Amino acid sequence: MEITRYNSDTGNRDMPAESYDKHMSFIEVLQRAVQLKAPLIVKTSYVNDERPGAWYIKGQNSNLSYEDIKIMVEENVQNNKHSKRVCYLIKYFD
């Protein structure tokens, strides 16, 4: 498994996602992502009480490949989109 960290995200509601409490540890979220074979973990930041930030595991059961997701994230990094988010792109070696 290889994990790459970015200060961005693929976008909003762009692929299947499950949300998790922001107080969960990264290791707990990573373990769940690996169970799901999900390619992306996203941590959003606090905006206000209605949007307090959360972990998201994204891409499980998606038609997007690892390379498709990587391109989306890297384009958003270049364009400075979603820069208040942190994501972890996971490449699995089966």
C-alpha positions as CSV (number, residue, x, y, z in Angstrom):
1,M,0.0,0.0,0.0
2,E,1.2,3.5,-0.8
3,I,-0.3,6.7,0.6
4,T,0.2,10.1,-0.8
5,R,-0.9,13.3,1.1
6,Y,-2.3,16.4,-0.7
7,N,-3.7,19.7,0.5
8,S,-6.8,19.4,-1.7
9,D,-9.7,17.0,-2.6
10,T,-11.4,15.6,-5.7
11,G,-14.5,17.8,-5.2
12,N,-17.9,17.8,-3.6
13,R,-20.2,14.8,-3.9
14,D,-18.2,13.5,-6.9
15,M,-18.1,9.9,-5.9
16,P,-19.5,7.5,-3.2
17,A,-18.4,8.6,0.3
18,E,-19.0,7.7,3.9
19,S,-18.5,10.4,6.6
20,Y,-16.9,9.8,10.0
21,D,-16.6,11.9,13.1
22,K,-13.7,14.4,13.0
23,H,-12.5,13.2,16.4
24,M,-11.6,9.7,15.0
25,S,-7.9,9.1,14.7
26,F,-6.3,8.9,11.2
27,I,-5.3,5.3,12.0
28,E,-9.0,4.4,12.7
29,V,-10.1,6.0,9.5
30,L,-7.3,4.4,7.5
31,Q,-8.2,0.9,8.8
32,R,-11.8,1.5,7.7
33,A,-10.7,2.7,4.3
34,V,-8.5,-0.4,3.8
35,Q,-11.4,-2.6,4.8
36,L,-13.5,-0.9,2.1
37,K,-10.6,-0.8,-0.4
38,A,-11.4,2.9,-0.8
39,P,-8.8,4.9,-2.6
40,L,-9.3,8.3,-0.9
41,I,-9.5,9.7,2.7
42,V,-10.4,13.3,3.1
43,K,-10.3,15.5,6.2
44,T,-12.4,18.7,6.0
45,S,-11.8,21.6,8.3
46,Y,-14.2,23.5,10.6
47,V,-16.2,26.2,8.8
48,N,-19.0,26.8,11.3
49,D,-21.3,24.9,13.6
50,E,-23.3,23.6,10.7
51,R,-20.1,22.5,8.9
52,P,-17.8,21.3,11.7
53,G,-15.5,19.3,9.6
54,A,-15.3,15.5,9.3
55,W,-13.4,12.6,7.8
56,Y,-14.7,11.2,4.5
57,I,-13.8,7.9,2.9
58,K,-14.4,8.2,-0.8
59,G,-14.3,6.2,-3.9
60,Q,-15.4,2.8,-2.7
61,N,-17.5,1.1,-5.4
62,S,-16.7,3.9,-7.8
63,N,-16.0,3.5,-11.5
64,L,-13.0,5.9,-11.2
65,S,-9.6,4.3,-11.2
66,Y,-6.7,5.3,-9.0
67,E,-5.2,7.2,-11.8
68,D,-8.5,9.1,-12.5
69,I,-8.7,10.2,-8.9
70,K,-5.0,11.1,-8.8
71,I,-5.5,13.4,-11.8
72,M,-8.5,15.0,-10.3
73,V,-6.6,15.8,-7.0
74,E,-3.5,17.0,-8.7
75,E,-5.5,19.3,-11.0
76,N,-7.2,20.8,-7.9
77,V,-3.8,21.2,-6.2
78,Q,-2.6,23.2,-9.3
79,N,-5.7,25.3,-9.4
80,N,-5.7,25.8,-5.6
81,K,-9.2,24.3,-5.2
82,H,-10.3,22.8,-1.9
83,S,-7.0,23.8,-0.3
84,K,-8.4,23.8,3.2
85,R,-8.9,20.1,3.0
86,V,-6.3,17.3,3.3
87,C,-6.6,14.1,1.4
88,Y,-4.7,10.8,1.4
89,L,-4.7,8.9,-1.9
90,I,-4.2,5.2,-1.3
91,K,-2.7,2.9,-3.9
92,Y,-3.3,-0.8,-3.2
93,F,-0.9,-3.5,-4.3
94,D,-2.9,-6.8,-4.4
